[in-house]
Amino acid sequence: MTVQEAKVYYVEQRKNEVLRELATCESGGHGESDRPIIGGRGAYVGRFQFSPPTVVAYVRQKEGRELSLTEAKELAHDYDQAAELAKYMIFDLDRAGDWPLCARKIGLRQQVQEIRSAL
C-alpha cells in the first residue's frame, strides 16, 4: 500500500467513524435496525433522522434520480444508503449544520476539518 492509498484508507475510516457517531447521537445507534426509526412525530426517519423531502432533494442532486416519498423513507431506513447520503452532504457539500444539535455535541465541523487536513 502506498502512502497515498494509506491516507485515503485512513480518511474513509474516519469518515465512517464520524457517521457512526452522528447516527448514534441522532437515533441511539448505528447500523441496521430491526424496526423503523421514526422521530419528530413522524417527520424524521432512519438512523440519521432524515426528512423524506431532504432525501428526495439530495438524491436528485447527487445522482439525478427522482424518488417518491415512500422510496425516500426506505432509503433513510437503509443504514448503508443513508450513510452514503449523509457522507455526501457532510463532506462534499459541507452541510454538517443540517444536524444542528448532534453536530455541536460530537464536534462535527471540527472533525470534518481534521479529516480534510489529513489528505
Beta strands, then each sheet from edge to edge (+ up, - down):
strand 1: 38-39
strand 2: 44-45
sheet 1: 1+ 2-
end
